[in-house]
Amino acid sequence: MQAAPNVLDTLNSVLTSELTSINRYFLHARMYRNWGFENLNNVSYKKSIKDMKQADEIIERILMLGGLPNLQKLEALQIGEHAEEMLACDLKFQNQQITQLKAAIATCESVQDYVSRLMLSDILEYEEEYLDWLETQQQLISTTGIQNYLQSQMAEGE
């Protein structure tokens, strides 16, 4: 099955974002764990694994459409030096990723690739939920203060 070239380019662009996200959140998880923030570690680790599964779906779709997935390209990770900065970097990244996914969905819609559109819509739904979680963390930091927030992240649980 052959896809329109712009769909393959679009899917590879989303793949680049997902591969970057895997590395970003995996590193964050390990940094949080090292600092004793078990809840943040668990959330970031699960995000990294979810992104790996999403990348796998995209790879499979690109291959099925007769394309070649580009796994060599990554974006800059933009890792913070402390938890608050890391969450702020994640918030910025998520907003960029959501904008990219919406454009990718529109591209797939324009060439009537409804299967790719559905796959990307499912990814978008998850990314929007994660964005909501990040915004909630920002609100908690604003409301309770960074020290109280970080203390609450030391115990396991979500």
Residue frames relative to the residue before (quaternion, step in Angstrom):
aa qw qx qy qz dx dy dz
M 1.0000 0.0000 0.0000 0.0000 0.00 0.00 0.00
Q 0.2100 -0.7874 0.5715 0.0963 3.56 -0.81 1.01
A 0.2313 -0.7631 0.5908 0.1226 3.53 -1.04 0.81
A 0.6089 -0.5055 0.4473 0.4166 3.51 -1.30 0.26
P 0.5791 -0.6192 0.3975 0.3510 3.62 -0.94 0.84
N 0.6533 0.5160 -0.3370 0.4398 3.60 0.98 -0.72
V 0.6046 0.5334 -0.3657 0.4650 3.61 1.15 -0.49
L 0.6511 0.5018 -0.3211 0.4703 3.60 0.93 -0.81
D 0.6402 0.5095 -0.3218 0.4765 3.59 0.99 -0.79
T 0.6537 0.5187 -0.3009 0.4616 3.54 0.99 -0.89
L 0.6724 0.4858 -0.2993 0.4715 3.58 0.89 -0.90
N 0.6418 0.5028 -0.3290 0.4765 3.61 1.00 -0.71
S 0.6217 0.5325 -0.3391 0.4637 3.59 1.06 -0.66
V 0.6528 0.4824 -0.3016 0.5002 3.58 1.00 -0.83
L 0.6123 0.5473 -0.3415 0.4570 3.59 1.05 -0.73
T 0.6227 0.5357 -0.3331 0.4630 3.59 0.97 -0.83
S 0.6587 0.5077 -0.3003 0.4672 3.57 0.95 -0.89
E 0.6671 0.4978 -0.3027 0.4643 3.59 0.95 -0.86
L 0.6475 0.5105 -0.3199 0.4667 3.60 0.97 -0.82
T 0.6262 0.5171 -0.3243 0.4851 3.57 1.04 -0.76
S 0.6548 0.5306 -0.3004 0.4466 3.55 0.97 -0.92
I 0.6002 0.5597 -0.3576 0.4457 3.60 1.00 -0.79
N 0.7058 0.4690 -0.2598 0.4629 3.56 0.79 -1.05
R 0.6349 0.5520 -0.3173 0.4377 3.54 0.96 -0.91
Y 0.7568 0.4027 -0.2237 0.4637 3.56 0.66 -1.11
F 0.5955 0.5402 -0.3732 0.4628 3.59 1.11 -0.51
L 0.6552 0.4913 -0.3110 0.4824 3.59 0.94 -0.85
H 0.6306 0.5295 -0.3322 0.4600 3.58 0.96 -0.83
A 0.6360 0.5365 -0.3333 0.4433 3.57 0.91 -0.90
R 0.6987 0.4680 -0.2814 0.4622 3.57 0.84 -0.92
M 0.6212 0.5188 -0.3430 0.4766 3.60 1.06 -0.64
Y 0.6551 0.5058 -0.3116 0.4669 3.60 0.90 -0.91
R 0.6513 0.5117 -0.3183 0.4613 3.59 0.93 -0.87
N 0.6402 0.5319 -0.3179 0.4541 3.57 0.98 -0.85
W 0.7131 0.4354 -0.2414 0.4935 3.59 1.06 -0.73
G 0.5579 -0.6436 0.3724 0.3685 3.60 1.27 -0.07
F 0.5194 0.6227 -0.4229 0.4045 3.61 1.22 0.28
E 0.1719 -0.8588 0.4766 0.0752 3.54 0.42 1.32
N 0.6483 0.5159 -0.3392 0.4455 3.60 0.93 -0.79
L 0.6683 0.4813 -0.3034 0.4792 3.59 0.88 -0.88
N 0.5967 0.5547 -0.3484 0.4636 3.58 1.08 -0.72
N 0.6903 0.4903 -0.2881 0.4474 3.60 0.78 -1.01
V 0.6662 0.4978 -0.3068 0.4628 3.58 0.90 -0.89
S 0.6884 0.4764 -0.2903 0.4637 3.61 0.85 -0.91
Y 0.6353 0.5276 -0.3312 0.4565 3.57 1.00 -0.77
K 0.6625 0.4989 -0.2991 0.4720 3.59 0.93 -0.91
K 0.6182 0.5351 -0.3338 0.4690 3.57 1.08 -0.75
S 0.6434 0.5288 -0.3136 0.4561 3.58 0.94 -0.87
I 0.6695 0.4902 -0.2905 0.4766 3.58 0.93 -0.90
K 0.6362 0.5195 -0.3248 0.4689 3.59 0.96 -0.83
D 0.6548 0.5082 -0.3102 0.4655 3.59 0.96 -0.85
M 0.6087 0.5391 -0.3491 0.4658 3.59 1.09 -0.67
K 0.6619 0.4936 -0.3020 0.4765 3.59 0.96 -0.82
Q 0.6383 0.5095 -0.3244 0.4772 3.58 1.04 -0.75
A 0.6300 0.5226 -0.3286 0.4713 3.60 0.99 -0.81
D 0.6283 0.5404 -0.3282 0.4533 3.58 1.01 -0.81
E 0.6401 0.5196 -0.3178 0.4683 3.59 0.97 -0.83
I 0.6638 0.5020 -0.2994 0.4667 3.56 0.94 -0.91
I 0.6272 0.5324 -0.3301 0.4629 3.58 0.98 -0.84
E 0.6565 0.5106 -0.3036 0.4649 3.57 0.89 -0.94
R 0.6662 0.5038 -0.3026 0.4592 3.58 0.93 -0.87
I 0.6407 0.5166 -0.3258 0.4652 3.60 0.93 -0.87
L 0.6603 0.5030 -0.3054 0.4666 3.59 0.91 -0.89
M 0.6577 0.5121 -0.3137 0.4547 3.58 0.93 -0.87
L 0.6975 0.4605 -0.2628 0.4820 3.58 1.09 -0.71
G 0.5886 -0.6236 0.3464 0.3804 3.57 1.28 0.20
G 0.5466 0.6200 -0.3929 0.4031 3.56 1.24 0.32
L 0.4080 -0.6700 0.5584 0.2699 3.51 -1.36 -0.03
P 0.3450 -0.7486 0.5248 0.2126 3.61 -0.54 1.11
N 0.2719 -0.7515 0.5809 0.1541 3.56 -0.97 0.87
L 0.0594 -0.8210 0.5676 -0.0130 3.55 -0.32 1.29
Q 0.5650 0.6291 -0.3702 0.3848 3.59 1.27 0.01
K 0.6769 0.4988 -0.2861 0.4595 3.57 1.17 -0.46
L 0.0336 0.7730 -0.6323 0.0397 3.56 -0.95 0.95
E 0.4143 -0.6572 0.5620 0.2838 3.54 -1.25 0.47
A 0.6424 -0.4818 0.4021 0.4398 3.59 -1.28 0.18
L 0.4716 -0.7205 0.4404 0.2539 3.58 -0.94 0.89
Q 0.1220 -0.8279 0.5352 0.1148 3.62 1.08 -0.63
I 0.1275 0.8009 -0.5585 0.1745 3.52 0.40 1.34
G 0.3877 -0.7218 0.5261 0.2277 3.57 -0.92 0.90
E 0.5122 -0.6535 0.4712 0.2976 3.53 -1.32 0.26
H 0.7715 0.1304 -0.1030 0.6142 3.58 1.27 -0.17
A 0.7347 -0.4765 0.2569 0.4089 3.57 -1.22 0.50
E 0.6691 0.5036 -0.3212 0.4422 3.60 0.82 -0.88
E 0.6675 0.4867 -0.2943 0.4806 3.57 0.97 -0.84
M 0.6208 0.5419 -0.3366 0.4557 3.59 1.05 -0.73
L 0.6606 0.4965 -0.3042 0.4740 3.58 0.95 -0.86
A 0.6371 0.5184 -0.3255 0.4684 3.60 1.03 -0.74
C 0.6368 0.5101 -0.3210 0.4809 3.60 1.00 -0.78
D 0.6438 0.5233 -0.3156 0.4605 3.57 1.00 -0.83
L 0.6305 0.5391 -0.3268 0.4528 3.57 0.99 -0.84
K 0.6548 0.5023 -0.3015 0.4776 3.58 0.93 -0.90
F 0.6578 0.5149 -0.3016 0.4595 3.58 0.92 -0.93
Q 0.6605 0.5134 -0.3108 0.4512 3.59 0.88 -0.93
N 0.6411 0.5172 -0.3299 0.4612 3.59 0.94 -0.81
Q 0.6525 0.5004 -0.3125 0.4756 3.59 0.99 -0.81
Q 0.6572 0.5202 -0.3073 0.4507 3.55 0.96 -0.89
I 0.6520 0.5125 -0.3132 0.4628 3.59 0.98 -0.82
T 0.6237 0.5234 -0.3317 0.4765 3.59 1.01 -0.78
Q 0.6542 0.5141 -0.3010 0.4660 3.57 0.96 -0.91
L 0.6687 0.5057 -0.3063 0.4508 3.60 0.89 -0.89
K 0.6393 0.5211 -0.3322 0.4576 3.59 0.97 -0.78
A 0.6495 0.4972 -0.3105 0.4844 3.59 1.01 -0.78
A 0.6438 0.5209 -0.3171 0.4622 3.59 1.01 -0.81
I 0.6300 0.5234 -0.3259 0.4721 3.58 1.01 -0.79
A 0.6498 0.5122 -0.3127 0.4665 3.59 0.97 -0.85
T 0.6263 0.5295 -0.3346 0.4641 3.60 1.03 -0.77
C 0.6722 0.4877 -0.3002 0.4692 3.58 0.88 -0.92
E 0.6254 0.5350 -0.3282 0.4635 3.57 1.01 -0.77
S 0.6731 0.5328 -0.3016 0.4149 3.58 0.90 -0.93
V 0.7479 0.3266 -0.2044 0.5406 3.61 1.14 -0.53
Q 0.4812 -0.7181 0.3860 0.3221 3.56 1.32 0.39
D 0.3741 0.6695 -0.5354 0.3538 3.56 0.96 0.94
Y 0.1033 -0.8644 0.4916 0.0210 3.51 0.34 1.33
V 0.5979 0.5563 -0.3682 0.4443 3.60 1.13 -0.50
S 0.6625 0.4729 -0.3024 0.4960 3.60 0.91 -0.87
R 0.6193 0.5479 -0.3374 0.4499 3.57 1.00 -0.80
L 0.6651 0.5008 -0.3038 0.4632 3.59 0.90 -0.90
M 0.6364 0.5236 -0.3246 0.4641 3.58 0.95 -0.88
L 0.6916 0.4696 -0.2765 0.4741 3.59 0.87 -0.95
S 0.6140 0.5446 -0.3447 0.4557 3.60 1.08 -0.66
D 0.6328 0.5171 -0.3237 0.4768 3.58 1.05 -0.76
I 0.6417 0.5058 -0.3164 0.4819 3.58 1.00 -0.82
L 0.6340 0.5404 -0.3220 0.4499 3.57 0.97 -0.88
E 0.6342 0.5381 -0.3309 0.4458 3.57 0.94 -0.87
Y 0.6690 0.4863 -0.2971 0.4771 3.59 0.92 -0.89
E 0.6711 0.5033 -0.3054 0.4507 3.60 0.89 -0.91
E 0.6371 0.5116 -0.3312 0.4719 3.60 1.05 -0.67
E 0.6211 0.5211 -0.3386 0.4776 3.60 1.07 -0.69
Y 0.6602 0.4913 -0.3115 0.4751 3.58 0.98 -0.81
L 0.6027 0.5425 -0.3498 0.4691 3.59 1.07 -0.71
D 0.6355 0.5245 -0.3222 0.4661 3.57 0.98 -0.84
W 0.6349 0.5204 -0.3258 0.4690 3.59 1.00 -0.83
L 0.6583 0.5070 -0.3089 0.4628 3.61 0.94 -0.87
E 0.6486 0.5102 -0.3165 0.4679 3.58 0.97 -0.83
T 0.6187 0.5310 -0.3334 0.4733 3.57 1.09 -0.71
Q 0.6407 0.5163 -0.3273 0.4645 3.60 0.98 -0.81
Q 0.6320 0.5256 -0.3257 0.4672 3.58 1.01 -0.81
Q 0.6526 0.5068 -0.3039 0.4742 3.58 1.00 -0.85
L 0.6431 0.5137 -0.3236 0.4668 3.60 0.97 -0.80
I 0.6369 0.5104 -0.3301 0.4742 3.59 0.98 -0.79
S 0.6631 0.5125 -0.2970 0.4576 3.56 0.95 -0.88
T 0.7107 0.4703 -0.2458 0.4617 3.55 0.99 -0.90
T 0.8081 0.3104 -0.1373 0.4814 3.58 0.79 -1.02
G 0.4835 -0.6271 0.4602 0.4014 3.58 1.20 -0.47
I 0.6173 -0.6044 0.3656 0.3465 3.53 -1.07 0.76
Q 0.6594 0.5202 -0.3335 0.4281 3.63 0.91 -0.79
N 0.6640 0.4825 -0.3033 0.4841 3.59 0.95 -0.85
Y 0.6248 0.5396 -0.3360 0.4534 3.56 1.01 -0.82
L 0.6935 0.4780 -0.2870 0.4563 3.58 0.78 -1.01
Q 0.6150 0.5352 -0.3536 0.4587 3.57 1.03 -0.70
S 0.6620 0.5031 -0.3101 0.4609 3.59 1.01 -0.76
Q 0.6643 0.5109 -0.3018 0.4545 3.60 1.18 -0.43
M 0.5147 0.6625 -0.4116 0.3559 3.58 1.25 -0.04
A 0.6798 0.4512 -0.2842 0.5034 3.58 1.13 -0.59
E 0.5004 -0.6404 0.4843 0.3240 3.54 -1.15 0.61
G 0.4979 0.6009 -0.5114 0.3599 3.52 -1.18 0.70
E 0.3170 -0.7581 0.5360 0.1938 3.57 -1.17 0.39
